[in-house]
Amino acid sequence: MAEKKIVLEAKDLYKSFPAGQGKDELHVLQGLNLEIEEGSITSIVGSSGSGKSTLLHILGGLDTADRGDVFWGGKNITEYKSDDLAEFRNRYIGFVFQFHHLLPEFTALENVAMPALIAGTSNKEAFARAQELLNLFGIEGRKNHRPTELSGGEQQRVSMARALMNHPKIILADEPTGNLDQDNTNIILDQLFELRDAVGVSVLLITHEKEIAERSDRILNLKKGILKPL
């Protein structure tokens, strides 16, 4: 059997935040290590305030650790300059957040196409792929609607489609089903697993829902600044 390829590796990450006047610093990451294999789905669970979102932001180049390194394809992104980080995020990572972060002035189709347009893809090619992704998520009939005209479940499916626009190597999802009903939760989760099986994309998922975590290949618990198998 071929050895699994490691697409993401975090080594000895530390991160602290000020805790207010007269209080000690809040240490959320304390020597954390992580490896993500190609084509795997990993869930991270933990109590509120344990640092789950902070970790995801560091792994995706949206934030920096106080100490430690993050490697993508063997390259240390902690050494990247801001322009290189922006290009890296746009090319290799699909972000999905609990609150969608769709651009309110643009339609669903335009929101999905945006990462490719930013990367310099032609309008024709970008909008053709955006249409394919909306079809994939069953919301092609809503392509000309703006976010305020979409339900919460539809907005999250648009967000998922946008995350896949540039064929990312990994999807970083922060409570992607936190505001959804069970039917929409199942749609999102089923699509994540189908994508993994079809194209080998890796998924790192933060969730507080046990039923969701149990569908993953691996569950890790973030507690006292480090990750341990659950």
C-alpha positions as CSV (number, residue, x, y, z in Angstrom):
1,M,0.0,0.0,0.0
2,A,1.3,3.4,-1.0
3,E,2.3,5.7,1.9
4,K,-0.1,8.6,2.5
5,K,1.1,12.0,1.5
6,I,1.2,14.7,4.2
7,V,-0.3,17.9,2.8
8,L,-0.2,20.0,6.0
9,E,2.1,19.8,9.0
10,A,2.2,22.1,12.1
11,K,5.2,21.9,14.4
12,D,5.4,23.2,17.9
13,L,2.8,26.0,17.6
14,Y,2.4,28.5,20.4
15,K,-0.2,31.3,20.6
16,S,-1.2,33.5,23.4
17,F,-3.5,36.5,23.8
18,P,-3.7,39.3,26.4
19,A,-6.3,38.5,29.0
20,G,-6.9,42.0,30.3
21,Q,-5.4,44.3,32.9
22,G,-3.8,42.5,35.8
23,K,-4.4,39.0,34.4
24,D,-2.1,36.4,33.0
25,E,-1.9,35.8,29.2
26,L,-4.4,33.3,27.8
27,H,-2.3,30.5,26.3
28,V,-4.5,28.8,23.6
29,L,-1.8,26.8,21.8
30,Q,1.1,25.3,23.7
31,G,3.5,23.3,21.6
32,L,0.7,21.9,19.3
33,N,1.6,19.5,16.5
34,L,-0.6,18.2,13.7
35,E,-0.3,16.3,10.4
36,I,-3.1,16.1,7.8
37,E,-2.9,13.4,5.2
38,E,-4.0,13.9,1.6
39,G,-7.7,12.9,1.1
40,S,-8.5,12.7,4.8
41,I,-11.3,14.2,6.8
42,T,-10.2,15.3,10.3
43,S,-12.5,16.8,12.9
44,I,-11.2,19.0,15.8
45,V,-13.4,19.3,18.9
46,G,-12.9,21.2,22.1
47,S,-14.5,23.5,24.6
48,S,-15.4,27.1,23.7
49,G,-12.3,29.3,23.9
50,S,-9.9,26.4,23.6
51,G,-8.3,27.9,20.4
52,K,-9.9,25.9,17.6
53,S,-10.7,28.8,15.4
54,T,-7.3,30.4,16.1
55,L,-5.6,27.2,15.1
56,L,-7.5,27.1,11.8
57,H,-6.6,30.7,11.0
58,I,-2.9,30.0,11.6
59,L,-3.0,26.9,9.5
60,G,-4.6,28.8,6.7
61,G,-2.3,31.8,6.8
62,L,-4.9,34.2,8.2
63,D,-3.0,34.6,11.5
64,T,0.5,33.9,12.8
65,A,1.7,31.8,15.7
66,D,4.0,33.3,18.4
67,R,6.3,30.4,17.8
68,G,6.3,27.3,15.6
69,D,6.0,26.5,11.9
70,V,3.3,25.5,9.4
71,F,4.4,23.4,6.4
72,W,2.3,23.0,3.2
73,G,3.8,20.6,0.6
74,G,7.1,20.9,2.6
75,K,7.2,24.7,2.3
76,N,7.2,26.7,5.5
77,I,4.5,29.4,5.1
78,T,5.5,31.1,8.3
79,E,8.4,32.5,6.3
80,Y,6.1,33.9,3.5
81,K,5.6,37.6,2.9
82,S,2.0,38.9,2.9
83,D,1.7,38.8,-0.9
84,D,2.9,35.2,-1.0
85,L,0.5,34.3,1.7
86,A,-2.4,35.8,-0.1
87,E,-1.5,33.9,-3.3
88,F,-1.1,30.7,-1.3
89,R,-4.5,31.0,0.4
90,N,-6.2,31.7,-2.9
91,R,-4.6,28.8,-4.8
92,Y,-4.5,26.0,-2.2
93,I,-7.1,26.6,0.5
94,G,-10.9,26.6,0.6
95,F,-12.3,28.4,3.6
96,V,-15.8,27.8,4.9
97,F,-17.0,29.7,7.9
98,Q,-20.1,29.5,10.1
99,F,-21.3,32.9,9.0
100,H,-20.7,32.5,5.3
101,H,-18.8,35.9,4.7
102,L,-20.5,36.3,1.3
103,L,-20.1,39.7,-0.4
104,P,-23.6,41.3,0.0
105,E,-23.4,43.4,-3.2
106,F,-22.8,40.4,-5.5
107,T,-25.0,37.5,-6.7
108,A,-24.5,33.9,-5.7
109,L,-22.8,33.3,-9.1
110,E,-20.5,36.3,-8.7
111,N,-19.6,35.3,-5.1
112,V,-18.6,31.8,-6.2
113,A,-16.6,33.1,-9.2
114,M,-14.7,35.7,-7.2
115,P,-11.6,33.6,-6.1
116,A,-10.9,32.6,-9.7
117,L,-11.4,36.2,-10.9
118,I,-8.9,37.4,-8.3
119,A,-6.5,34.7,-9.5
120,G,-6.6,36.1,-13.0
121,T,-8.9,33.5,-14.6
122,S,-10.9,34.8,-17.5
123,N,-14.5,35.8,-16.9
124,K,-15.8,33.1,-19.2
125,E,-13.9,30.3,-17.5
126,A,-14.6,31.6,-14.0
127,F,-18.3,31.9,-14.5
128,A,-18.6,28.6,-16.2
129,R,-16.9,26.8,-13.3
130,A,-19.1,28.8,-10.8
131,Q,-22.2,27.6,-12.6
132,E,-20.9,24.0,-12.4
133,L,-20.4,24.3,-8.7
134,L,-23.8,25.8,-8.1
135,N,-25.3,22.9,-10.1
136,L,-23.3,20.5,-7.9
137,F,-24.8,22.0,-4.7
138,G,-28.3,22.1,-6.2
139,I,-28.8,25.9,-6.1
140,E,-28.3,26.8,-9.7
141,G,-31.8,28.3,-9.7
142,R,-30.6,30.9,-7.1
143,K,-27.5,32.1,-9.1
144,N,-28.8,35.6,-9.6
145,H,-29.9,36.2,-6.0
146,R,-27.8,38.2,-3.6
147,P,-27.0,36.8,-0.1
148,T,-29.9,38.6,1.7
149,E,-32.3,36.8,-0.7
150,L,-31.0,33.4,0.2
151,S,-31.8,31.1,3.2
152,G,-29.1,30.2,5.7
153,G,-28.7,26.8,4.1
154,E,-28.4,28.3,0.6
155,Q,-25.8,30.8,1.7
156,Q,-23.7,28.1,3.2
157,R,-23.9,26.0,0.0
158,V,-22.8,29.1,-1.9
159,S,-19.9,29.5,0.5
160,M,-19.0,25.8,0.0
161,A,-19.1,26.3,-3.8
162,R,-16.9,29.4,-3.5
163,A,-14.4,27.4,-1.3
164,L,-14.0,24.9,-4.1
165,M,-13.6,27.4,-6.9
166,N,-9.8,27.2,-7.3
167,H,-9.5,23.4,-6.8
168,P,-8.0,23.7,-3.3
169,K,-5.8,21.0,-1.8
170,I,-7.7,21.3,1.5
171,I,-10.9,22.8,2.9
172,L,-10.6,24.5,6.3
173,A,-14.2,24.6,7.7
174,D,-15.0,26.4,11.0
175,E,-18.4,25.2,12.3
176,P,-19.8,25.1,8.8
177,T,-23.1,23.6,9.9
178,G,-23.4,25.5,13.2
179,N,-26.4,27.6,12.0
180,L,-28.1,25.0,9.8
181,D,-31.0,22.6,10.3
182,Q,-30.5,18.9,10.0
183,D,-31.4,18.6,6.3
184,N,-29.0,21.3,5.3
185,T,-26.3,19.9,7.6
186,N,-26.6,16.5,5.9
187,I,-26.4,18.2,2.5
188,I,-23.1,20.0,3.4
189,L,-21.6,16.9,5.0
190,D,-22.5,14.5,2.3
191,Q,-21.0,16.9,-0.3
192,L,-17.7,17.1,1.7
193,F,-17.4,13.3,1.7
194,E,-18.3,13.0,-1.9
195,L,-15.7,15.6,-2.8
196,R,-13.0,13.8,-0.8
197,D,-13.9,10.5,-2.6
198,A,-14.1,12.1,-6.0
199,V,-11.1,14.4,-6.1
200,G,-9.0,13.6,-3.0
201,V,-9.4,17.0,-1.3
202,S,-8.5,17.0,2.4
203,V,-10.9,18.5,5.0
204,L,-10.1,19.9,8.4
205,L,-13.3,20.5,10.2
206,I,-14.0,22.3,13.5
207,T,-17.3,21.2,15.1
208,H,-19.0,20.9,18.4
209,E,-21.5,18.3,17.1
210,K,-20.6,14.7,18.1
211,E,-22.6,13.2,15.2
212,I,-20.6,15.2,12.6
213,A,-17.2,14.4,14.2
214,E,-18.0,10.7,14.2
215,R,-18.3,10.7,10.4
216,S,-14.7,11.8,10.1
217,D,-11.6,9.6,9.6
218,R,-10.1,11.0,12.7
219,I,-11.2,13.1,15.7
220,L,-8.8,15.3,17.6
221,N,-9.5,17.1,20.9
222,L,-7.9,20.5,21.5
223,K,-7.4,20.8,25.2
224,K,-4.8,22.8,27.2
225,G,-3.2,23.9,24.0
226,I,-2.4,20.6,22.4
227,L,-4.2,18.0,20.2
228,K,-4.9,14.5,21.3
229,P,-6.9,11.7,19.6
230,L,-10.4,11.4,21.0
